[in-house]
């Protein structure tokens, strides 16, 4: 086996894992506030978040039994992730001339959202949940 061929065999499987982390779009918003137990999982790695930290697509915000996190997006959308919750930023595309898209998943718990400029024209703002109550 040539050394180039061996490198491709070793690097090939790792390359399949990288797009999920490397392909994340960052700077779509920021962590505006936290209270008590809050973690952000990015690429499978849990961190204790810092207020002002940029948000990326794929981020999973997990709050403990007393934790609350406020997410602020570039367009002014504000999402508050409630206690004992798990909220995922699936997709965020804010564009000037094409359709805007925001997709989130609420794995468990509760959240509150106030939409910003993203929904002022043709848009898709979607939250996937197993059970939903709107009020």
N, C-alpha and C positions, 0 to 999 in steps of 0.2 A: 504494500500500500504506500502510495506517495504521501508525503507530509501534508500536502494541500488537501488531498482526499480525506485524510484523518481529521484535519481541522474542520472540514465541512460536516463530517459525521458528528463531531463533538459540538459544534456551534449550531448546527441545524435545529435540533430539538429545543435549544434555549431560545432561538429566534422566534419560535412559535409563542412563547410566553411573553415576550417583550411588547408586542403591539398593544396589549390591554393596558399596560402602564404607560408606555411611551406615547401611545396614541391619544392619551387623555388631553382634552383641551383645558388648559388652566387659565386662571385670571378671569373667569366668568362672573366672579363675585368674590365676596369675602365673608369670613366668620365675623359677624358684627358684635355678638355678645355670647357669653356662656355663663351658666350658673351650675355649681356643684359638679357632678360626675358627667363629663362629656368626652367622647373620643371621636376622632376621625380616622377611618380606615381608608388608606390609599394604597392600592396595589397589594392588598392583603396585610399591610403593616399598620398597626394601631399606634396613634400618637396622641399625646395630650395637646389639644389645639391651643393656639395663641390667638387672642382677639386681633383681627386685622389680617390673619393668614388667608392667602388666596384659596378659592375653591376650584376644584377641577371636576370634569365629568368623570363619573365612576366613583367619586367620593361617597362613603357611607358614613353618615352621622349617627352615632349611637349614644343615647343618653341613659343614665342610671335612674334609680327610683326617685331621686331628687334633682336630676339634671334637666336643664333646658338649654337649647342652643338657638340663636337667631342667625339666619343666613340672609345676607343682602346681596342681590344680584345687580349687574351693571345697569339694567334698565330701571331699577328702583323696586323691583319685586322683593318682598320681604317674606320669608318663611320662618315660622317659629316651630321648632321640633320640641314636642312636649316630653314629659317625664316618661321613663321606661319605654322609649321609642327607638325605632331604627328606620332611617330615611335615606334613600339613595338618589343621587343626581345621575340619572341615566343619560340624558342628552340636553344640550343647551346650544341653540344656534340663533343668534340675533344678527339679522342681516338687513341692510338698507333697502335693497330692491327685490328681495325674494321672501318667501314665506318664513316667518319666525317659528321656531320649534322649542318647546320645553317639555321634557318628559322626566317624571320622577316616580319612584316606587316607595310606598309606605309599607314596609315589611311587617311592622307591628307598632302599636301605640297611636299617637295623635299628632296632628300638626295644624297650624293655622297659616293661611296664605293671603297676602294682599298683593295683587298683580300690579306690575308697573307698565312701562311703555311697550313692552313686548306684546301685550294684548290689545294695543290701540288700533291695530289694523289686522289684515289677514294673518292668522296665527294658528298655532296648535299648542295648547297648554293642557297637559295630561298628567294625571296622577293615578298610578295603578295601585289599587288596594284590593284586599280580599273582601272587605265589608266597608261600606262608606255611609257616613251620615253627613248631610250638608245642611247648614243652618245659618 
